[in-house]
Amino acid sequence: MSLPVDPATQPVLGTLLDELGDGSGTGVDWLARLVAALRPAAADRAGDSLAGLTDRLTARPAARAAFAACLDRLVAERLHRIAYAHLEPLRGGGLAGNVMVRAFGRLLPRTVGTVFLSDLLEEVFERSDDYRWLEAVPAADWDRLYECLELDGERCAALRARCRAELFEALRLVAARAAALGSDPALMRYLPDLARYESPFLQLSNEVERWHSAEAAVGAGNPRPADPHAADHVGVLLAQCRDVVSRVRRLSREAGVDVNLVVQLAGLERALTRLELLATLAGAPGRAAVVDFFLRLVRQENRRNSIADWWGDTAQLLARRVTEHASRSGEHYMSETRGELVAMFRAAAGAGYVIGVMALIKVYLGRLHLPPLWEAVAYSLNYGLGFVLVHVLHLTIATKQPAMTAATIAASIDGVPDRRARIAALVEVAAKVSRTQWVSIAGNVTVGFATALAITLVAGRLLGFHPIVAAKAEHLIADLHPWQSPALLYAALAGIYLYLSGLVSGYYDNLCLYHGVPERLRRTRWLRRLIGEARLARFSGYVEHELGALAGNFVFGCMLGSTPLVGHLIGLPLDIRHVAFASANLGFGLGALDFTVPPATVVVSVVGVLLIGLVNLSVSFQLALRTALRSRGIGADDVEGLAGAVLERLWRRPLDFFWSPRPG
């Protein structure tokens, strides 16, 4: 016994069925009004709405026959193959082109016609969330409506034959698309055997054509039955095609990948998935499979212009390519032994000296009162070239580590199926990252502070030169106050920049490999004549391994230096706070004021520096880890319980997070 339909819907359904009976309601507009009447206010009432329609149709045989005839006519007169195939147009614009097309489609909906089934679905299910309440309808209610309309009886035999014919046409379309994408020269670059031997994508298309021809011969009255094993043959070829895609993905991690190829691989995988679905439906589908396919069609039409859905399909592939290279760099930011920790502190301390000098240069650049644009250029060059110098000297900036180590953490659990083993691996890597991180911060902050303080004291007391005036020193200390200034907000902005710089590093590493930059350099004749064969080999090897890091560091510096200019242009007081530069500014301020600052102010400033570092690291690490996990298809459920496991390890063995344990 079904629950009663919503009382507000009862008179509307009655009126609509009356129109159906007198012949005035048999068009698309009538069907759209029927769906609007059935559309529930809440998804949990969806079953009641459909059950109410089924009850009324059961009680009125004439209306039931008219309704079935209406559906038969509206559906049979349309072409289904495009909706079944779900083919999107091939676009060469890459990420930007695909996003713009969908954004334009959301702003101005496409025109609808009377030829294709997709137009009918778009007119009838006009709301972008109609698929939600349709999917919320219980399977039993769909089965009752299916049986009520006798969709599997003699009355709808012609409609089923038409749908099956369109299904095979869709199979041909998708197979042809897969053959075109699978035979693209971009894929053959990774697998030359696709050109040397017969491609499985072409074999798949040929097999679908043979299946279609056999089915068409049966439909034309030929007594020869269709090949009962055709679906199995298609399944075998589909498996071979998926294996090719997997091999291309695996090889692209080593040789790099282009953005357009990422989009192409995503389209190829969608085509293979749709082929598998259509081949299953071409077998012997039951009612549940037919209803599920109908719901899938409605969902794809509702979400046709969804940017979020398309980005979800491609972002994982793109992020995997970018973070794959970042994870290799992140291995250098994780210390296993105590000797490695000491070496990391030395590298961070060396960077502290450079940061102290960079902070002093920035103060002097501010004294020049350059126009905003040229001031931003000067600041960007100071930061960018300084960070590049730190990298060239093999020194370490602590805040650069999260964007790199997050990818390494995600790589450590890639392919680990057991959740408990995955959590254990993450806890171990988290301990290594933690002790390396705090040692690096200690080196940057302490030496950066000491360098700035030493410059101020030596210049003022021995040379009689004061690089920082008193007013500027007070301003530098005031900017570190954690709640009386926007220091933490600016620190979060710097954390976002740190995350983006990690993506830039991975992107340029990938680009270098994909376009074969090292090999091209080795083949450049004028360079070979200029610096010699041996030096050119060393230079190309350096570019191969360091181009991404150099680009990421320079771009990070440009982002830091141009932020005030961007804030000036949009009318916001934007700035950045970086923990290493904050410690150097504190040293400059205390030294310039000759330690006449009240102790409370010193304590608050120290707390501000620590909080700036915490915000820098937490924001950049959270964003980087989320991207890295997503790139490997690891969701929140896969790492559930991680926080508790880390706290338990911290309680049992707290020193592991601050110092390397003894071997064994």
PLY file of the C-alpha trace (Angstrom):
ply
format ascii 1.0
element vertex 664
property float x
property float y
property float z
element edge 663
property int vertex1
property int vertex2
end_header
0.00 0.00 0.00
1.59 3.27 -1.08
1.48 6.45 0.92
-1.00 9.09 -0.30
0.26 11.73 -2.68
0.70 15.29 -1.44
-2.84 16.78 -1.09
-1.77 19.92 -2.92
-0.80 17.79 -5.91
-4.04 15.76 -6.15
-6.22 18.32 -7.98
-3.36 19.21 -10.34
-2.83 15.54 -11.27
-6.56 15.11 -11.76
-6.73 18.09 -14.11
-3.72 16.89 -16.08
-5.17 13.40 -16.51
-8.49 14.91 -17.61
-6.64 16.88 -20.29
-4.96 13.66 -21.34
-8.31 11.94 -21.66
-9.93 14.60 -23.85
-6.87 14.86 -26.11
-5.85 18.42 -25.18
-2.74 17.36 -23.25
-0.49 15.22 -25.39
2.48 17.48 -26.09
5.80 18.31 -24.48
4.28 21.22 -22.54
1.77 18.89 -20.92
4.49 16.43 -19.94
6.54 19.28 -18.46
3.53 20.40 -16.39
3.06 16.82 -15.17
6.70 16.66 -13.99
6.26 20.05 -12.29
3.21 18.68 -10.45
5.12 15.56 -9.38
8.23 17.50 -8.31
8.22 17.24 -4.48
9.17 19.98 -2.06
11.62 17.58 -0.39
13.49 14.62 -1.89
12.16 12.21 0.75
8.64 12.76 -0.65
9.62 11.80 -4.20
8.32 8.24 -3.83
4.94 9.48 -2.65
4.53 11.70 -5.72
5.30 8.91 -8.20
3.22 6.40 -6.25
0.27 8.80 -6.36
0.54 9.03 -10.15
0.71 5.24 -10.45
-2.39 4.83 -8.27
-4.39 7.28 -10.38
-3.30 5.66 -13.65
-4.20 2.23 -12.29
-7.68 3.49 -11.36
-8.24 5.08 -14.79
-7.45 2.60 -17.60
-8.29 5.08 -20.35
-5.88 7.66 -18.94
-3.25 4.95 -18.53
-3.53 3.94 -22.20
-3.46 7.58 -23.31
-0.42 8.29 -21.13
1.47 5.29 -22.54
0.57 6.35 -26.09
1.75 9.90 -25.35
5.11 8.67 -24.10
5.37 6.29 -27.04
4.78 9.09 -29.55
7.01 11.71 -27.91
9.91 9.33 -27.41
9.64 7.40 -30.68
9.72 10.51 -32.86
13.09 11.62 -31.45
16.65 10.53 -32.18
18.16 8.97 -29.08
21.68 8.22 -30.23
23.23 11.53 -29.14
21.78 11.29 -25.63
22.73 7.62 -25.34
26.27 8.27 -26.55
26.70 11.41 -24.41
29.36 12.78 -26.75
30.77 16.19 -25.98
32.30 18.24 -28.80
36.06 18.01 -29.17
37.54 21.31 -28.11
41.15 22.35 -28.55
41.00 25.12 -25.95
42.17 22.93 -23.11
41.09 23.85 -19.61
40.13 27.45 -20.35
38.13 26.57 -23.46
36.08 23.88 -21.73
35.37 26.07 -18.71
34.29 29.01 -20.89
31.92 26.86 -22.96
30.19 25.58 -19.82
30.06 29.02 -18.23
28.42 30.42 -21.37
25.96 27.52 -21.38
24.92 28.33 -17.81
24.50 32.01 -18.65
22.54 31.45 -21.86
20.86 28.02 -22.15
21.07 26.38 -25.55
18.12 26.32 -27.94
15.98 23.19 -27.98
14.42 21.53 -30.98
12.14 18.65 -31.83
14.68 16.19 -33.25
16.74 14.81 -30.38
15.75 13.06 -27.17
18.11 15.30 -25.19
15.96 18.31 -26.14
12.88 16.54 -24.80
14.62 15.72 -21.52
15.83 19.30 -21.16
12.33 20.73 -21.70
10.56 18.28 -19.41
13.13 18.18 -16.59
13.92 21.87 -16.73
15.44 22.30 -13.29
19.13 21.51 -12.86
18.40 19.41 -9.76
15.50 17.32 -11.05
17.73 14.26 -11.13
18.01 14.41 -7.33
14.36 13.71 -6.57
14.10 11.21 -9.40
17.02 9.25 -7.94
15.37 9.43 -4.51
12.32 7.49 -5.75
12.44 3.90 -4.39
13.05 1.16 -6.93
9.73 -0.49 -6.03
7.80 2.64 -7.09
9.60 2.73 -10.43
8.79 -0.96 -10.91
5.07 -0.32 -10.23
4.93 2.51 -12.78
6.86 0.38 -15.32
4.34 -2.44 -14.90
1.36 -0.08 -14.90
2.31 1.36 -18.29
3.15 -2.14 -19.64
6.44 -0.90 -21.03
7.64 -4.48 -21.53
4.39 -5.63 -23.16
3.15 -5.83 -26.74
1.81 -2.27 -26.64
5.36 -0.81 -26.46
7.12 -3.39 -28.65
7.70 -0.87 -31.46
9.09 1.68 -28.99
11.50 -0.88 -27.54
12.68 -1.81 -31.04
13.30 1.86 -31.82
15.24 2.34 -28.58
17.35 -0.73 -29.33
18.16 0.48 -32.83
19.17 3.87 -31.44
21.26 2.10 -28.80
23.34 0.40 -31.51
23.72 3.68 -33.37
25.04 5.18 -30.14
27.46 2.27 -29.82
28.84 3.07 -33.27
29.22 6.77 -32.42
31.06 6.16 -29.16
33.27 3.48 -30.70
34.22 5.87 -33.51
35.03 8.60 -30.97
37.18 6.19 -28.94
39.00 5.09 -32.12
39.73 8.73 -33.03
40.98 9.65 -29.57
42.93 6.43 -29.18
44.69 6.94 -32.52
45.81 10.48 -31.77
49.55 11.11 -32.32
49.80 12.42 -28.74
49.13 8.88 -27.45
51.37 7.28 -30.04
54.23 9.40 -28.70
54.10 7.30 -25.52
53.21 4.00 -27.20
54.62 3.76 -30.75
53.18 0.23 -30.98
49.76 1.85 -31.52
51.05 2.95 -34.93
53.21 -0.12 -35.61
50.45 -2.69 -34.97
46.69 -2.62 -35.24
45.31 -0.41 -32.51
42.83 -2.02 -30.06
40.72 1.12 -30.42
40.34 0.49 -34.15
39.63 -3.19 -33.51
36.95 -2.15 -31.01
35.29 0.10 -33.57
35.36 -2.68 -36.18
33.86 -5.18 -33.73
31.03 -2.78 -32.88
30.35 -2.31 -36.60
30.10 -6.09 -37.08
27.75 -6.33 -34.11
25.63 -3.50 -35.51
25.45 -5.13 -38.95
24.36 -8.45 -37.46
21.69 -6.74 -35.37
20.43 -4.75 -38.37
20.17 -7.96 -40.42
18.00 -9.55 -37.73
15.81 -6.45 -37.62
15.34 -6.62 -41.40
13.84 -10.09 -41.15
16.96 -12.16 -41.73
16.46 -15.49 -39.96
20.16 -15.63 -38.98
20.40 -14.73 -35.27
22.82 -12.07 -34.06
26.16 -13.20 -32.63
25.46 -14.13 -28.98
29.13 -13.62 -28.09
29.46 -10.13 -29.62
29.14 -8.44 -26.23
31.94 -10.66 -24.87
34.21 -9.74 -27.78
33.55 -6.05 -27.18
34.31 -6.54 -23.48
37.69 -8.09 -24.23
38.65 -5.23 -26.54
37.44 -2.70 -23.97
39.81 -4.25 -21.42
42.69 -3.95 -23.90
41.85 -0.29 -24.54
41.76 0.45 -20.80
45.14 -1.22 -20.47
46.53 1.15 -23.12
45.17 4.18 -21.23
46.73 2.92 -18.00
50.09 2.46 -19.72
49.95 5.97 -21.18
49.22 7.37 -17.73
52.09 5.45 -16.21
54.54 6.53 -18.92
53.40 10.15 -18.75
54.53 10.34 -15.12
58.09 9.89 -16.32
57.93 11.82 -19.58
55.50 14.59 -18.59
52.09 15.37 -20.02
50.40 18.26 -21.78
47.22 19.84 -20.38
45.30 19.08 -23.57
46.37 15.45 -23.35
44.97 15.32 -19.81
41.62 16.48 -21.18
41.91 14.00 -24.04
42.60 11.08 -21.69
39.60 12.06 -19.59
37.41 12.08 -22.71
38.79 8.71 -23.82
38.03 7.15 -20.44
34.48 8.55 -20.52
34.00 7.05 -23.99
35.19 3.62 -22.83
32.95 3.77 -19.77
29.93 4.68 -21.89
30.75 1.90 -24.35
30.79 -0.60 -21.51
27.40 0.64 -20.30
25.82 0.54 -23.77
27.19 -2.93 -24.46
25.61 -4.15 -21.22
22.26 -2.60 -22.15
22.46 -4.17 -25.60
22.53 -7.59 -23.96
19.45 -8.49 -21.93
18.73 -5.56 -19.59
16.02 -5.84 -16.95
13.69 -3.19 -15.63
16.20 -1.97 -13.05
18.88 -1.42 -15.72
16.45 0.50 -17.95
15.32 2.75 -15.08
18.91 3.34 -14.04
19.82 4.34 -17.59
16.86 6.72 -17.74
17.98 8.39 -14.50
21.49 8.63 -15.90
20.16 10.42 -19.01
18.25 12.93 -16.90
21.27 13.57 -14.72
23.60 14.16 -17.66
21.18 16.65 -19.21
20.70 18.47 -15.90
24.46 18.66 -15.35
25.43 19.38 -18.96
26.89 22.81 -18.14
28.24 21.97 -14.71
31.78 23.32 -14.40
32.24 21.49 -11.09
31.46 18.08 -12.61
33.79 18.58 -15.56
36.56 19.90 -13.34
36.13 16.92 -11.03
36.70 14.59 -13.98
39.91 16.28 -15.14
41.41 17.87 -12.03
42.45 14.54 -10.57
44.45 13.67 -13.70
46.03 17.11 -13.91
46.83 17.30 -10.20
48.41 13.86 -10.36
50.81 15.00 -13.07
51.77 18.16 -11.19
52.11 16.62 -7.73
53.98 13.57 -9.04
57.04 15.70 -9.67
56.56 17.69 -6.47
56.61 14.44 -4.47
60.09 13.62 -5.79
61.33 17.04 -4.64
59.60 16.53 -1.30
61.75 13.49 -0.54
64.67 15.88 0.00
62.71 17.70 2.72
62.25 14.63 4.94
65.08 13.64 7.31
65.50 10.04 8.41
68.60 10.19 10.63
69.99 12.64 13.16
72.82 13.49 10.81
70.29 14.49 8.16
68.49 16.67 10.71
71.71 18.48 11.54
72.38 18.99 7.83
68.86 20.35 7.39
69.44 22.84 10.23
72.64 24.02 8.59
70.88 24.51 5.26
68.06 26.43 6.97
70.57 28.53 8.91
72.35 29.43 5.70
69.03 30.55 4.24
68.54 32.68 7.36
71.60 34.78 6.45
70.21 35.41 2.95
66.76 36.27 4.33
68.24 38.83 6.70
69.92 40.59 3.79
66.75 40.37 1.65
64.73 41.97 4.44
67.24 44.83 4.64
67.10 45.36 0.88
63.31 45.52 1.02
63.47 48.25 3.66
65.81 50.30 1.47
63.62 49.76 -1.58
60.72 51.17 0.42
62.74 54.31 1.14
63.04 55.05 -2.58
59.27 55.80 -2.81
59.07 54.41 -6.31
55.81 54.48 -8.29
53.57 51.52 -7.30
54.28 49.48 -10.43
58.07 49.85 -10.26
58.03 49.31 -6.51
56.20 46.01 -7.08
58.80 45.05 -9.72
61.64 45.88 -7.34
60.08 43.94 -4.46
59.37 40.97 -6.75
62.93 40.85 -8.03
64.29 41.09 -4.49
62.14 38.19 -3.28
62.34 36.12 -6.46
66.08 36.37 -7.04
66.72 35.89 -3.33
64.71 32.67 -3.22
66.45 31.47 -6.38
69.82 32.21 -4.76
68.78 30.19 -1.69
67.95 27.23 -3.93
71.11 27.52 -6.04
73.21 27.49 -2.85
71.37 24.30 -1.75
69.90 26.05 1.28
66.40 25.56 2.69
63.44 27.82 3.38
61.19 26.07 5.88
57.87 27.31 4.54
58.60 25.81 1.12
58.51 22.31 2.59
54.73 21.77 3.06
53.91 22.19 -0.63
56.55 19.55 -1.44
56.16 17.11 1.44
52.36 16.93 1.09
52.79 15.24 -2.30
55.33 12.88 -0.76
52.89 11.97 2.01
50.18 11.19 -0.55
52.65 9.13 -2.60
53.56 7.09 0.50
50.03 5.64 0.71
49.34 5.35 -2.99
48.41 1.75 -3.75
48.02 0.74 -0.08
44.56 -0.90 -0.01
44.22 -1.51 3.73
43.02 1.54 5.69
44.90 0.62 8.87
48.15 0.17 6.96
47.49 3.46 5.19
47.00 5.28 8.49
50.16 3.71 9.95
52.20 4.83 6.94
50.80 8.34 7.19
51.64 8.59 10.89
55.22 7.54 10.24
55.66 10.05 7.44
53.99 12.76 9.54
56.57 12.25 12.28
59.43 12.59 9.78
57.93 15.72 8.26
57.28 17.26 11.68
60.82 16.91 12.99
62.30 18.13 9.71
59.92 21.07 9.63
60.62 22.39 13.10
64.39 22.08 12.61
64.13 24.09 9.38
61.98 26.76 11.01
64.45 27.00 13.89
67.31 27.54 11.45
65.47 30.16 9.38
64.01 32.11 12.30
66.95 32.14 14.71
69.63 32.93 12.13
67.39 35.39 10.26
66.70 37.21 13.54
70.38 37.12 14.56
71.53 38.37 11.15
69.15 41.33 11.19
70.05 42.17 14.78
73.78 41.93 14.04
73.50 44.17 10.98
71.70 46.83 13.02
74.00 46.72 16.04
77.27 46.56 14.09
76.26 49.32 11.70
74.95 51.56 14.46
77.56 51.10 17.19
80.73 50.49 15.21
80.13 52.38 11.98
77.72 55.05 13.20
75.29 54.12 10.42
71.64 53.35 11.22
70.01 51.32 8.43
66.61 51.37 10.21
65.24 54.62 11.59
63.24 54.61 14.84
59.86 55.25 13.19
60.36 52.37 10.76
61.49 50.10 13.60
58.32 50.81 15.58
56.28 50.11 12.47
58.04 46.79 11.87
57.31 45.63 15.44
53.69 46.84 15.32
53.11 44.82 12.14
53.87 41.62 14.08
51.08 42.05 16.63
48.81 39.02 16.18
45.46 40.66 17.05
46.01 44.41 16.69
47.14 44.06 13.08
46.04 41.86 10.14
49.29 39.88 10.44
47.61 36.46 10.60
45.37 37.25 7.63
48.41 38.28 5.64
50.16 35.11 6.83
47.28 33.02 5.44
47.66 34.80 2.09
51.36 33.95 2.11
50.40 30.32 2.86
48.23 30.27 -0.27
51.16 31.60 -2.27
53.38 28.86 -0.86
50.86 26.26 -2.01
50.63 27.79 -5.47
54.40 27.93 -5.78
54.51 24.17 -5.17
52.05 23.66 -8.04
54.15 25.93 -10.25
57.24 23.85 -9.47
55.47 20.61 -10.39
53.99 22.18 -13.50
57.34 23.33 -14.88
59.01 20.04 -14.03
56.28 18.29 -16.00
56.56 20.79 -18.85
60.32 20.32 -19.01
59.96 16.56 -19.39
57.01 16.65 -21.79
58.70 19.01 -24.24
62.10 17.35 -23.87
63.86 20.58 -22.89
67.11 18.87 -21.71
67.44 16.91 -24.94
66.72 20.02 -26.98
69.42 21.91 -25.12
71.94 19.14 -25.82
71.06 19.33 -29.52
71.50 23.13 -29.73
74.63 23.66 -31.82
75.45 27.25 -30.86
75.29 26.34 -27.16
77.59 23.38 -27.78
80.09 25.63 -29.52
79.79 28.31 -26.84
80.25 26.30 -23.62
81.47 22.92 -24.85
80.01 19.42 -24.84
80.74 18.59 -21.18
79.41 21.85 -19.74
76.31 21.64 -21.92
75.61 18.12 -20.64
75.89 19.32 -17.04
73.75 22.37 -17.76
70.98 20.34 -19.43
71.00 17.89 -16.53
70.69 20.78 -14.08
67.73 22.19 -16.03
66.07 18.76 -16.07
66.19 18.44 -12.28
65.99 22.05 -11.11
63.86 24.01 -13.58
60.65 23.47 -11.62
62.21 24.50 -8.31
63.77 27.62 -9.82
60.49 28.64 -11.47
58.49 27.96 -8.30
60.85 30.04 -6.16
60.91 32.96 -8.56
57.13 32.97 -9.06
56.66 32.78 -5.29
58.83 35.86 -4.89
56.85 37.68 -7.58
53.59 36.87 -5.82
54.93 38.20 -2.52
56.29 41.36 -4.10
53.24 42.24 -6.20
50.58 41.74 -3.52
50.63 45.38 -2.24
50.24 46.62 -5.82
47.27 44.31 -6.42
45.70 45.52 -3.17
46.25 49.13 -4.25
44.55 48.49 -7.61
41.46 46.85 -6.09
41.24 49.15 -3.08
42.21 46.64 -0.37
45.13 46.96 2.07
46.73 43.68 1.05
50.16 42.56 2.20
51.98 39.36 3.17
53.62 38.03 6.32
56.29 35.35 6.05
57.73 33.83 9.22
61.38 34.14 8.20
61.04 37.78 7.17
58.92 38.46 10.26
61.76 37.24 12.50
64.25 39.39 10.57
61.98 42.44 10.93
61.79 41.79 14.67
65.59 41.77 14.81
65.78 45.04 12.88
63.19 46.66 15.11
64.76 45.63 18.42
68.25 46.57 17.28
67.22 49.96 15.90
65.37 50.83 19.12
68.36 49.67 21.18
66.22 47.18 23.16
64.11 49.95 24.71
60.92 48.08 23.74
58.77 47.03 26.73
59.13 43.32 27.60
55.40 42.72 27.03
55.71 44.06 23.49
58.68 41.77 22.87
56.73 38.76 24.12
53.71 39.64 21.97
55.96 40.13 18.94
57.61 36.74 19.48
54.19 35.14 19.77
53.19 36.94 16.58
56.19 35.52 14.72
55.36 32.01 15.92
51.70 32.36 14.94
52.67 33.72 11.52
54.80 30.63 11.00
51.98 28.36 12.16
49.50 29.98 9.76
52.02 29.89 6.88
52.60 26.18 7.36
49.06 25.06 8.18
47.41 26.84 5.23
49.97 25.74 2.65
50.15 22.18 3.97
46.39 21.70 4.14
45.89 22.92 0.57
48.81 20.92 -0.78
47.82 17.71 1.02
44.23 18.02 -0.15
45.38 18.41 -3.76
47.85 15.54 -3.48
45.30 13.16 -1.94
42.69 14.10 -4.51
45.14 13.51 -7.33
45.42 9.89 -6.23
41.69 9.39 -5.68
42.08 9.26 -1.89
39.04 10.73 -0.13
38.36 11.78 3.44
36.91 8.35 4.28
40.16 6.67 3.26
42.14 8.54 5.93
39.48 8.60 8.63
41.07 8.28 12.06
44.38 9.86 11.02
44.19 12.69 13.57
43.58 10.23 16.42
46.46 8.01 15.31
48.83 10.98 15.15
47.81 12.15 18.63
48.28 8.62 19.98
51.78 8.44 18.50
52.53 11.90 19.88
51.41 10.78 23.36
53.39 7.53 23.29
56.56 8.76 21.57
56.56 12.58 21.49
60.28 12.87 20.71
59.73 11.22 17.31
58.08 14.46 16.15
61.09 16.58 17.19
64.17 14.37 16.90
65.10 11.26 14.95
64.97 8.03 17.01
68.04 5.89 17.40
68.56 3.27 14.68
66.86 0.00 15.56
0 1
1 2
2 3
3 4
4 5
5 6
6 7
7 8
8 9
9 10
10 11
11 12
12 13
13 14
14 15
15 16
16 17
17 18
18 19
19 20
20 21
21 22
22 23
23 24
24 25
25 26
26 27
27 28
28 29
29 30
30 31
31 32
32 33
33 34
34 35
35 36
36 37
37 38
38 39
39 40
40 41
41 42
42 43
43 44
44 45
45 46
46 47
47 48
48 49
49 50
50 51
51 52
52 53
53 54
54 55
55 56
56 57
57 58
58 59
59 60
60 61
61 62
62 63
63 64
64 65
65 66
66 67
67 68
68 69
69 70
70 71
71 72
72 73
73 74
74 75
75 76
76 77
77 78
78 79
79 80
80 81
81 82
82 83
83 84
84 85
85 86
86 87
87 88
88 89
89 90
90 91
91 92
92 93
93 94
94 95
95 96
96 97
97 98
98 99
99 100
100 101
101 102
102 103
103 104
104 105
105 106
106 107
107 108
108 109
109 110
110 111
111 112
112 113
113 114
114 115
115 116
116 117
117 118
118 119
119 120
120 121
121 122
122 123
123 124
124 125
125 126
126 127
127 128
128 129
129 130
130 131
131 132
132 133
133 134
134 135
135 136
136 137
137 138
138 139
139 140
140 141
141 142
142 143
143 144
144 145
145 146
146 147
147 148
148 149
149 150
150 151
151 152
152 153
153 154
154 155
155 156
156 157
157 158
158 159
159 160
160 161
161 162
162 163
163 164
164 165
165 166
166 167
167 168
168 169
169 170
170 171
171 172
172 173
173 174
174 175
175 176
176 177
177 178
178 179
179 180
180 181
181 182
182 183
183 184
184 185
185 186
186 187
187 188
188 189
189 190
190 191
191 192
192 193
193 194
194 195
195 196
196 197
197 198
198 199
199 200
200 201
201 202
202 203
203 204
204 205
205 206
206 207
207 208
208 209
209 210
210 211
211 212
212 213
213 214
214 215
215 216
216 217
217 218
218 219
219 220
220 221
221 222
222 223
223 224
224 225
225 226
226 227
227 228
228 229
229 230
230 231
231 232
232 233
233 234
234 235
235 236
236 237
237 238
238 239
239 240
240 241
241 242
242 243
243 244
244 245
245 246
246 247
247 248
248 249
249 250
250 251
251 252
252 253
253 254
254 255
255 256
256 257
257 258
258 259
259 260
260 261
261 262
262 263
263 264
264 265
265 266
266 267
267 268
268 269
269 270
270 271
271 272
272 273
273 274
274 275
275 276
276 277
277 278
278 279
279 280
280 281
281 282
282 283
283 284
284 285
285 286
286 287
287 288
288 289
289 290
290 291
291 292
292 293
293 294
294 295
295 296
296 297
297 298
298 299
299 300
300 301
301 302
302 303
303 304
304 305
305 306
306 307
307 308
308 309
309 310
310 311
311 312
312 313
313 314
314 315
315 316
316 317
317 318
318 319
319 320
320 321
321 322
322 323
323 324
324 325
325 326
326 327
327 328
328 329
329 330
330 331
331 332
332 333
333 334
334 335
335 336
336 337
337 338
338 339
339 340
340 341
341 342
342 343
343 344
344 345
345 346
346 347
347 348
348 349
349 350
350 351
351 352
352 353
353 354
354 355
355 356
356 357
357 358
358 359
359 360
360 361
361 362
362 363
363 364
364 365
365 366
366 367
367 368
368 369
369 370
370 371
371 372
372 373
373 374
374 375
375 376
376 377
377 378
378 379
379 380
380 381
381 382
382 383
383 384
384 385
385 386
386 387
387 388
388 389
389 390
390 391
391 392
392 393
393 394
394 395
395 396
396 397
397 398
398 399
399 400
400 401
401 402
402 403
403 404
404 405
405 406
406 407
407 408
408 409
409 410
410 411
411 412
412 413
413 414
414 415
415 416
416 417
417 418
418 419
419 420
420 421
421 422
422 423
423 424
424 425
425 426
426 427
427 428
428 429
429 430
430 431
431 432
432 433
433 434
434 435
435 436
436 437
437 438
438 439
439 440
440 441
441 442
442 443
443 444
444 445
445 446
446 447
447 448
448 449
449 450
450 451
451 452
452 453
453 454
454 455
455 456
456 457
457 458
458 459
459 460
460 461
461 462
462 463
463 464
464 465
465 466
466 467
467 468
468 469
469 470
470 471
471 472
472 473
473 474
474 475
475 476
476 477
477 478
478 479
479 480
480 481
481 482
482 483
483 484
484 485
485 486
486 487
487 488
488 489
489 490
490 491
491 492
492 493
493 494
494 495
495 496
496 497
497 498
498 499
499 500
500 501
501 502
502 503
503 504
504 505
505 506
506 507
507 508
508 509
509 510
510 511
511 512
512 513
513 514
514 515
515 516
516 517
517 518
518 519
519 520
520 521
521 522
522 523
523 524
524 525
525 526
526 527
527 528
528 529
529 530
530 531
531 532
532 533
533 534
534 535
535 536
536 537
537 538
538 539
539 540
540 541
541 542
542 543
543 544
544 545
545 546
546 547
547 548
548 549
549 550
550 551
551 552
552 553
553 554
554 555
555 556
556 557
557 558
558 559
559 560
560 561
561 562
562 563
563 564
564 565
565 566
566 567
567 568
568 569
569 570
570 571
571 572
572 573
573 574
574 575
575 576
576 577
577 578
578 579
579 580
580 581
581 582
582 583
583 584
584 585
585 586
586 587
587 588
588 589
589 590
590 591
591 592
592 593
593 594
594 595
595 596
596 597
597 598
598 599
599 600
600 601
601 602
602 603
603 604
604 605
605 606
606 607
607 608
608 609
609 610
610 611
611 612
612 613
613 614
614 615
615 616
616 617
617 618
618 619
619 620
620 621
621 622
622 623
623 624
624 625
625 626
626 627
627 628
628 629
629 630
630 631
631 632
632 633
633 634
634 635
635 636
636 637
637 638
638 639
639 640
640 641
641 642
642 643
643 644
644 645
645 646
646 647
647 648
648 649
649 650
650 651
651 652
652 653
653 654
654 655
655 656
656 657
657 658
658 659
659 660
660 661
661 662
662 663
